[in-house]
Amino acid sequence: MTTSRTAAERPRRRYAPRLPPEQRRAQLLDAAYAVLSRVELHELSMEAVAQQAGVGKPVLYTVFKTRADVVEALLERERELGLEQVADTLPTDLVGADPVLAASSTVAAFVAVVLENPTRWRLILTSPGSAPEEYRAALRSSRTGIFDQAEALVRMGSTLDPRWAAMDSGLLANSLLTIAEMLGRLAVSEPAEYPKERLEDFVRSIVQMLSGVS
């Protein structure tokens, strides 16, 4: 009596359905993103990405040759998406608005965006030193662009509200940006200790203090 299985009896190997290259790439990056909702960046493995995507590792390696390639592509995608989200929170015109309330609302809107996308913003705001230098340089460039927009809005506010007229627009913009980043880090790293309501209350208080409003 033989215990070997015939070819017909052996379970068939599962193959991932064919996808266009860009669709496959997006699927794999989505899988890496899902894995990172559970682990830190340095813990991301090719095996975990393939398993999350429901494909064999050979399929993954046809798109990304190394783990570093996956990390670099994912970080860049999330940086670009994060930049779009930040741009959407910034007001384009302060005419007819209270600059203090506009600043407070903008920081609060940013915190809300972070809380809606904690994995993305954990990657952006707490990027480890092991992240590619090109990515860290891109983050610095993005921050500079956001700072320039924020400073332009502060300058606009100073022409509309005498409470802001004597303030250094660069320092105020940098302070607001630094506060927003700090709150974002707390939101994604210690959500139980720093819930949304606590952060929003702090935003209102600190903006009033920076602008000299009692």
C-alpha positions as CSV (number, residue, x, y, z in Angstrom):
1,M,0.0,0.0,0.0
2,T,1.5,3.4,-1.0
3,T,1.0,6.6,0.9
4,S,2.1,8.9,-2.0
5,R,-0.5,11.1,-3.6
6,T,-1.2,11.1,-7.3
7,A,-0.9,14.4,-9.1
8,A,-4.7,14.7,-9.2
9,E,-4.9,14.2,-5.4
10,R,-2.3,16.8,-4.4
11,P,-3.7,20.2,-3.5
12,R,-3.3,22.7,-6.3
13,R,-0.8,25.5,-5.7
14,R,-2.6,28.9,-5.5
15,Y,-1.5,31.5,-8.0
16,A,-2.1,35.2,-7.8
17,P,-4.3,36.5,-10.6
18,R,-2.4,38.5,-13.2
19,L,-2.6,42.2,-12.8
20,P,-1.3,45.1,-14.8
21,P,2.1,46.3,-13.4
22,E,0.8,49.5,-11.9
23,Q,-2.2,47.8,-10.3
24,R,0.1,45.1,-8.9
25,R,2.5,47.7,-7.5
26,A,-0.4,49.6,-5.8
27,Q,-1.7,46.3,-4.4
28,L,1.7,45.5,-2.9
29,L,2.1,49.0,-1.4
30,D,-1.3,48.8,0.1
31,A,-0.3,45.5,1.6
32,A,2.9,47.0,3.1
33,Y,0.8,49.8,4.5
34,A,-1.6,47.4,6.1
35,V,1.3,45.5,7.7
36,L,2.7,48.8,9.1
37,S,-0.5,49.4,10.9
38,R,0.6,46.6,13.1
39,V,4.4,46.8,13.2
40,E,7.1,49.4,13.1
41,L,9.0,50.2,9.9
42,H,12.1,48.2,10.8
43,E,9.9,45.1,11.4
44,L,8.4,45.1,7.8
45,S,9.4,42.0,5.9
46,M,8.9,40.8,2.4
47,E,7.2,37.7,3.7
48,A,4.6,39.7,5.6
49,V,3.9,41.9,2.6
50,A,3.4,39.0,0.3
51,Q,1.2,37.2,2.8
52,Q,-0.9,40.4,3.3
53,A,-1.3,40.8,-0.4
54,G,-2.2,37.1,-0.9
55,V,0.6,36.4,-3.3
56,G,3.8,34.4,-3.4
57,K,7.1,36.0,-2.7
58,P,8.2,35.5,-6.4
59,V,5.3,37.8,-7.4
60,L,6.5,40.4,-4.9
61,Y,10.1,40.2,-6.2
62,T,9.0,40.8,-9.7
63,V,7.9,44.3,-8.7
64,F,10.3,45.1,-5.8
65,K,13.7,43.6,-5.9
66,T,14.5,44.3,-2.2
67,R,12.8,45.3,1.0
68,A,14.5,48.7,0.7
69,D,12.7,49.2,-2.6
70,V,9.3,48.5,-0.9
71,V,10.1,50.9,1.9
72,E,11.3,53.7,-0.4
73,A,8.3,53.4,-2.6
74,L,5.8,53.3,0.2
75,L,7.4,56.2,2.1
76,E,7.4,58.4,-1.0
77,R,3.8,57.5,-1.8
78,E,2.6,58.3,1.8
79,R,4.6,61.6,1.8
80,E,2.9,62.8,-1.3
81,L,-0.5,61.8,0.0
82,G,0.3,63.5,3.3
83,L,1.4,66.7,1.5
84,E,-1.9,66.8,-0.4
85,Q,-3.8,66.4,2.9
86,V,-1.9,69.2,4.5
87,A,-2.6,71.5,1.5
88,D,-6.3,70.8,1.9
89,T,-6.2,72.0,5.5
90,L,-4.6,75.3,4.8
91,P,-6.9,78.2,4.1
92,T,-6.4,80.1,0.8
93,D,-7.8,83.4,1.9
94,L,-8.2,85.1,5.2
95,V,-10.4,88.0,4.0
96,G,-13.5,88.1,6.2
97,A,-12.1,85.6,8.7
98,D,-10.7,85.9,12.2
99,P,-7.0,85.0,11.8
100,V,-6.8,83.5,15.3
101,L,-9.8,81.3,14.6
102,A,-8.4,80.4,11.2
103,A,-5.0,79.4,12.7
104,S,-6.7,77.4,15.4
105,S,-9.0,75.7,12.9
106,T,-6.1,74.9,10.6
107,V,-4.1,73.2,13.3
108,A,-7.2,71.3,14.5
109,A,-7.9,70.2,10.9
110,F,-4.4,68.9,10.6
111,V,-4.7,66.9,13.9
112,A,-8.0,65.4,12.5
113,V,-6.2,64.4,9.3
114,V,-3.5,62.7,11.4
115,L,-6.0,60.8,13.5
116,E,-7.8,59.6,10.3
117,N,-4.6,58.3,8.9
118,P,-2.4,57.3,11.8
119,T,-0.2,54.8,9.9
120,R,0.6,57.4,7.2
121,W,1.4,60.1,9.7
122,R,3.4,57.9,12.0
123,L,5.7,57.3,9.0
124,I,5.9,61.0,8.2
125,L,6.2,62.4,11.7
126,T,8.2,59.8,13.4
127,S,10.4,58.7,10.5
128,P,13.3,56.7,11.9
129,G,17.0,57.4,11.1
130,S,17.0,54.2,9.0
131,A,14.7,55.7,6.4
132,P,16.4,56.5,3.1
133,E,18.2,59.8,3.1
134,E,16.4,60.8,-0.1
135,Y,13.1,60.4,1.7
136,R,14.2,62.5,4.7
137,A,15.5,65.2,2.3
138,A,12.1,65.1,0.6
139,L,10.4,65.5,4.0
140,R,12.5,68.5,4.8
141,S,11.7,70.1,1.4
142,S,8.0,69.4,1.9
143,R,8.1,71.1,5.3
144,T,9.8,74.1,3.8
145,G,7.0,74.4,1.3
146,I,4.4,74.2,4.0
147,F,6.2,76.7,6.1
148,D,6.3,79.2,3.1
149,Q,2.5,78.8,2.7
150,A,1.9,79.2,6.5
151,E,4.1,82.3,6.6
152,A,2.2,83.9,3.7
153,L,-1.0,83.3,5.5
154,V,0.4,84.8,8.7
155,R,1.5,87.9,6.8
156,M,-2.0,88.2,5.3
157,G,-3.4,87.9,8.8
158,S,-1.2,90.7,10.1
159,T,-2.6,93.1,7.5
160,L,-6.1,92.2,8.5
161,D,-5.8,92.0,12.3
162,P,-3.8,94.5,14.5
163,R,-3.3,91.8,17.1
164,W,-0.9,90.1,14.6
165,A,0.8,93.2,13.2
166,A,3.7,93.4,15.6
167,M,4.5,89.7,15.5
168,D,7.3,88.1,13.6
169,S,5.5,86.2,10.8
170,G,8.3,83.7,10.3
171,L,8.5,82.8,14.0
172,L,4.8,82.6,14.4
173,A,4.4,80.4,11.3
174,N,7.2,78.2,12.5
175,S,5.7,78.0,16.0
176,L,2.3,76.9,14.6
177,L,3.9,74.4,12.4
178,T,6.0,72.9,15.2
179,I,3.0,72.7,17.4
180,A,1.0,71.0,14.7
181,E,3.8,68.4,14.2
182,M,4.1,67.8,18.0
183,L,0.4,67.2,18.4
184,G,0.4,64.9,15.4
185,R,3.2,62.8,16.9
186,L,1.3,62.6,20.2
187,A,-1.9,61.6,18.4
188,V,-0.3,58.7,16.6
189,S,2.1,57.5,19.3
190,E,-0.1,57.9,22.4
191,P,-3.7,58.1,21.3
192,A,-5.1,57.0,24.7
193,E,-3.2,59.6,26.6
194,Y,-3.8,62.4,24.0
195,P,-7.3,62.0,22.6
196,K,-8.7,64.3,19.9
197,E,-10.6,66.5,22.4
198,R,-7.6,67.1,24.6
199,L,-5.5,68.1,21.6
200,E,-8.1,70.5,20.2
201,D,-8.5,72.2,23.5
202,F,-4.8,72.8,23.7
203,V,-4.8,74.2,20.1
204,R,-7.3,76.8,21.0
205,S,-5.4,77.8,24.1
206,I,-1.9,78.0,22.5
207,V,-3.1,79.9,19.4
208,Q,-4.7,82.5,21.6
209,M,-1.5,82.8,23.7
210,L,0.7,83.2,20.6
211,S,-1.5,85.9,19.2
212,G,-1.9,87.8,22.5
213,V,-5.6,87.2,22.8
214,S,-6.9,87.0,26.3
